[in-house]
Amino acid sequence: MALTDSPDIGRLELPPNSVERSFNREPFGFDHNLSQLDMFELGSLASLAYKQYGPGHESDFFLASSAIAPDERFRAVKPVNLSLSDAFRGLNKHSIRILLKRPENHDPRFRKLRDGLIEQILDRSPELRKDQVLRLESAIFITSAATLTPFHFDPSAVFFCQIMGEKTYHLYSPTTLTEPELEQFYFRGMVDIAQVELTKRDPKQEHVFRLSAGTGLHQPQNAPHWVETQGDISVSYSFFFETLTARKTNRIRGFNHYLRMAGAQPQPPGRHPSIDALKAEAMNVWIPCRKTLSYVKSATIGK
């Protein structure tokens, strides 16, 4: 079926064997029809934000200005001291990045879209179909022209779709990160973004995607990247997920972090499967305990 045959249904046009061959290993590009869907019109997104992301939902959106340079610390980027509605109205006046998190929790159309898109990915890979998806979310990015998102990586497999405007995506393979860099993130059991240093990457391993409406890319888990918009407002959509296999690998790296702190030189995931299984199980127990201890400590100090 051609992408234009069903304008009310989100469809991905993936290169043959791309998911089977490259998923969570190397980036690849694809086409899609999401830019044809009415739900992604700027006015529709503004209405969604005003009605569904108001008081009580502050944790479901994020506002920031442009980074000064690709290697600026992610959390050091100047905040935007505006309301969400004023941020939308100021997209042409200021340098603003708006992130609407988990729109599937606020509008059933986005839940239907997310679920339909992940099925298209799973259908391409018997290996993924046999795995278990533990965490599945989506996000909408609305960004001013000439705005930069600094270098970082995400703890999820991402499929990123450009809806409106142009965006240049500077993306590296996950193999450009060292095991210690990954271990320092995963021992905490977090699902937030992770900061790493751009200067330590090999420029020869950079993939540059020049995205426009109707194009997209697969960003493997742990693939570091930075992004810049071009001469107009940009709208993008991504859905991202973590599988049981990926989480086990994350847990192994978390355990290896503690071994490295103790002076050992741990083997990376995959070298010794039986030992890996023990490491992952140990972290499955430790991470919830660590979070509980941290909460109790914070509550005690607060008193």
C-alpha positions as CSV (number, residue, x, y, z in Angstrom):
1,M,0.0,0.0,0.0
2,A,1.4,3.5,-0.9
3,L,1.9,6.0,1.9
4,T,-0.7,8.3,0.4
5,D,-3.5,5.6,0.2
6,S,-4.6,6.1,3.9
7,P,-3.8,9.7,5.0
8,D,-5.5,9.1,8.4
9,I,-3.1,6.2,9.3
10,G,0.5,6.7,10.2
11,R,2.8,4.6,8.0
12,L,6.5,4.1,7.8
13,E,8.3,3.2,4.5
14,L,11.3,1.3,5.8
15,P,14.1,0.2,3.5
16,P,14.1,-3.6,2.9
17,N,15.7,-5.6,5.7
18,S,16.7,-2.4,7.5
19,V,15.2,-3.3,10.9
20,E,16.5,-6.9,10.8
21,R,19.9,-5.8,9.8
22,S,20.5,-2.5,11.6
23,F,18.0,-2.1,14.5
24,N,19.9,-0.8,17.6
25,R,23.2,-1.3,15.7
26,E,23.5,1.5,13.1
27,P,21.3,4.5,12.1
28,F,19.3,4.3,8.9
29,G,16.8,6.6,7.2
30,F,13.2,6.1,6.0
31,D,10.1,7.8,4.7
32,H,6.7,8.2,6.3
33,N,3.4,9.9,5.9
34,L,3.0,11.5,9.3
35,S,3.3,15.0,7.9
36,Q,0.0,14.5,6.1
37,L,-1.9,13.9,9.4
38,D,-4.1,16.8,10.7
39,M,-3.1,16.0,14.3
40,F,0.4,17.4,13.6
41,E,-0.7,20.8,12.3
42,L,0.9,23.5,14.4
43,G,-2.5,24.9,15.5
44,S,-3.7,21.5,16.5
45,L,-0.6,20.9,18.5
46,A,-1.0,24.3,20.2
47,S,-4.6,23.4,21.1
48,L,-3.4,20.1,22.5
49,A,-0.8,21.8,24.6
50,Y,-3.2,24.5,26.0
51,K,-6.0,22.0,26.8
52,Q,-4.0,18.9,28.0
53,Y,-0.7,20.2,29.3
54,G,-1.9,22.8,31.8
55,P,-1.6,23.0,35.6
56,G,-0.8,19.6,37.1
57,H,1.0,18.3,34.0
58,E,4.2,20.3,34.3
59,S,6.3,17.1,34.2
60,D,4.8,16.2,30.8
61,F,6.5,19.0,28.9
62,F,9.9,20.6,28.8
63,L,11.0,24.1,27.6
64,A,14.5,25.2,26.8
65,S,16.3,27.7,24.6
66,S,18.9,26.9,22.0
67,A,22.3,25.6,23.1
68,I,25.2,27.9,22.3
69,A,27.3,25.0,20.8
70,P,26.8,21.3,20.2
71,D,29.1,20.4,23.1
72,E,27.3,22.6,25.7
73,R,26.2,20.6,28.8
74,F,22.6,19.6,28.3
75,R,21.3,20.8,31.7
76,A,23.3,24.0,31.4
77,V,21.3,25.3,28.5
78,K,19.4,28.5,29.4
79,P,15.8,27.8,30.5
80,V,12.8,29.5,28.9
81,N,11.0,31.6,31.5
82,L,7.6,31.5,29.7
83,S,4.4,29.6,30.1
84,L,3.7,26.8,27.6
85,S,1.2,28.9,25.7
86,D,3.5,31.9,25.6
87,A,6.3,29.6,24.3
88,F,4.1,28.6,21.4
89,R,3.3,32.2,20.6
90,G,7.0,33.1,20.8
91,L,8.4,30.5,18.4
92,N,9.0,33.1,15.8
93,K,10.4,35.6,18.2
94,H,12.7,33.6,20.4
95,S,14.9,30.5,20.2
96,I,12.7,27.9,21.9
97,R,12.6,24.1,22.2
98,I,9.2,22.7,23.2
99,L,9.0,19.0,24.1
100,L,5.5,17.5,24.7
101,K,6.0,14.2,26.5
102,R,3.8,11.2,26.2
103,P,1.0,12.7,24.0
104,E,-0.6,9.3,24.0
105,N,-1.7,9.9,27.6
106,H,-3.5,13.1,26.5
107,D,-5.1,12.3,23.2
108,P,-6.2,8.9,22.0
109,R,-5.2,9.7,18.4
110,F,-1.6,9.7,19.5
111,R,-2.0,6.4,21.4
112,K,-3.4,4.8,18.2
113,L,-0.6,6.3,16.2
114,R,2.1,5.1,18.6
115,D,0.7,1.6,18.8
116,G,0.3,1.3,15.1
117,L,3.9,2.4,14.3
118,I,5.5,0.1,16.8
119,E,3.6,-2.8,15.3
120,Q,5.1,-1.9,11.9
121,I,8.6,-2.2,13.4
122,L,7.9,-5.5,15.2
123,D,6.4,-7.0,12.0
124,R,9.8,-6.4,10.3
125,S,11.8,-8.4,12.8
126,P,11.1,-11.9,14.1
127,E,13.8,-11.3,16.8
128,L,12.0,-8.2,18.1
129,R,8.6,-9.9,17.9
130,K,10.0,-12.7,20.3
131,D,11.3,-10.0,22.7
132,Q,9.2,-8.1,25.2
133,V,8.7,-4.4,25.0
134,L,8.9,-3.0,28.5
135,R,8.6,0.7,28.0
136,L,7.0,2.4,25.0
137,E,6.5,6.2,24.8
138,S,6.3,9.0,22.2
139,A,7.2,12.7,22.1
140,I,6.5,15.8,20.0
141,F,9.2,18.4,19.4
142,I,8.3,21.9,18.3
143,T,11.3,24.1,17.8
144,S,12.2,27.6,16.6
145,A,14.3,28.1,13.5
146,A,18.1,28.0,13.9
147,T,18.0,26.3,17.3
148,L,20.4,23.7,18.6
149,T,20.0,20.7,20.9
150,P,23.3,19.7,22.4
151,F,25.1,16.4,22.3
152,H,23.7,13.5,24.4
153,F,22.4,10.0,24.1
154,D,19.1,8.3,25.0
155,P,18.5,5.0,26.8
156,S,15.9,3.9,24.2
157,A,15.6,2.7,20.6
158,V,14.2,5.7,18.7
159,F,12.3,6.1,15.4
160,F,12.3,9.9,14.6
161,C,10.0,11.5,12.1
162,Q,10.3,15.0,10.7
163,I,6.8,16.5,10.2
164,M,7.4,20.2,9.3
165,G,10.5,22.3,8.6
166,E,14.0,21.1,8.2
167,K,16.3,19.6,10.8
168,T,19.9,18.4,10.5
169,Y,20.7,15.4,12.7
170,H,24.3,14.6,13.7
171,L,24.2,11.0,14.8
172,Y,26.9,8.5,15.8
173,S,26.9,4.7,16.2
174,P,26.5,3.4,19.7
175,T,30.0,1.9,19.3
176,T,31.5,5.3,19.7
177,L,30.7,5.2,23.4
178,T,33.1,3.3,25.7
179,E,31.9,0.8,28.3
180,P,32.8,3.1,31.2
181,E,30.7,5.9,29.7
182,L,27.7,3.6,29.4
183,E,28.3,2.0,32.9
184,Q,28.3,5.4,34.6
185,F,24.8,6.0,33.3
186,Y,23.1,2.6,33.7
187,F,24.1,1.9,37.3
188,R,21.5,4.4,38.4
189,G,18.6,2.7,36.5
190,M,17.6,5.9,34.8
191,V,15.6,6.5,31.7
192,D,16.6,10.2,31.2
193,I,19.0,11.6,28.7
194,A,22.7,11.1,29.3
195,Q,25.5,13.7,28.8
196,V,28.8,12.6,27.1
197,E,31.7,14.6,25.5
198,L,31.5,15.4,21.8
199,T,35.2,16.0,21.5
200,K,35.9,12.3,22.3
201,R,34.0,11.1,19.2
202,D,35.7,10.2,15.9
203,P,34.3,12.7,13.3
204,K,34.6,9.9,10.7
205,Q,31.9,8.0,12.5
206,E,29.3,10.8,12.2
207,H,26.2,10.2,10.2
208,V,24.5,13.4,9.0
209,F,20.8,13.2,8.2
210,R,19.2,16.3,6.6
211,L,15.6,15.8,7.4
212,S,12.5,17.4,5.8
213,A,8.8,16.7,6.0
214,G,8.1,13.0,5.3
215,T,11.6,11.7,6.2
216,G,12.9,10.1,9.3
217,L,15.6,8.0,10.9
218,H,16.3,5.2,13.3
219,Q,18.4,6.2,16.2
220,P,19.8,3.1,18.0
221,Q,19.8,3.0,21.8
222,N,22.9,4.8,23.2
223,A,23.6,6.5,19.8
224,P,25.0,10.0,20.8
225,H,23.7,12.9,18.7
226,W,23.1,16.6,18.4
227,V,20.5,18.4,16.4
228,E,19.9,21.7,14.7
229,T,16.9,23.3,13.0
230,Q,17.2,25.3,9.8
231,G,15.3,28.4,8.6
232,D,11.8,27.7,9.8
233,I,9.8,26.3,12.7
234,S,10.3,22.6,13.0
235,V,7.8,19.9,14.2
236,S,9.1,16.4,14.8
237,Y,7.7,13.2,16.4
238,S,9.4,10.2,17.8
239,F,8.4,7.0,19.4
240,F,10.9,5.1,21.5
241,F,11.0,1.9,23.4
242,E,13.1,-0.4,25.5
243,T,13.0,-4.2,25.2
244,L,13.6,-6.9,27.9
245,T,16.9,-7.8,26.1
246,A,18.1,-4.2,26.1
247,R,17.2,-3.8,29.8
248,K,19.2,-6.8,30.7
249,T,22.2,-5.4,28.9
250,N,21.7,-2.1,30.7
251,R,21.6,-4.0,34.1
252,I,24.9,-5.8,33.2
253,R,26.6,-2.5,32.5
254,G,25.3,-1.2,35.8
255,F,26.8,-4.1,37.7
256,N,30.1,-3.6,35.8
257,H,30.2,0.0,37.0
258,Y,30.5,-1.3,40.6
259,L,33.1,-3.8,39.6
260,R,35.1,-1.1,37.9
261,M,34.8,1.1,41.0
262,A,36.3,-1.8,43.0
263,G,39.3,-1.9,40.7
264,A,38.2,-4.7,38.4
265,Q,38.2,-4.8,34.6
266,P,34.8,-6.3,33.9
267,Q,34.0,-8.0,30.6
268,P,31.4,-6.1,28.4
269,P,28.0,-7.7,28.0
270,G,27.9,-10.7,25.7
271,R,31.2,-12.3,26.5
272,H,30.0,-14.6,29.3
273,P,26.2,-15.1,29.1
274,S,25.9,-17.2,32.3
275,I,27.7,-14.5,34.3
276,D,25.8,-11.8,32.6
277,A,22.5,-13.3,33.7
278,L,23.7,-13.2,37.4
279,K,24.8,-9.6,37.0
280,A,21.5,-8.6,35.5
281,E,19.5,-10.3,38.2
282,A,21.6,-8.7,41.0
283,M,20.9,-5.3,39.6
284,N,17.2,-6.1,39.3
285,V,17.2,-6.4,43.0
286,W,19.7,-3.5,43.8
287,I,18.2,-0.7,41.7
288,P,14.8,-0.6,43.4
289,C,16.6,-0.8,46.8
290,R,18.9,2.0,45.8
291,K,16.0,4.2,44.8
292,T,14.2,3.4,48.1
293,L,17.3,4.3,50.1
294,S,17.7,7.5,48.2
295,Y,14.1,8.5,48.8
296,V,14.3,7.7,52.5
297,K,17.5,9.7,52.8
298,S,15.9,12.7,51.1
299,A,12.8,12.5,53.2
300,T,14.9,12.3,56.4
301,I,17.1,15.3,55.4
302,G,13.9,17.2,54.6
303,K,12.7,16.9,58.2
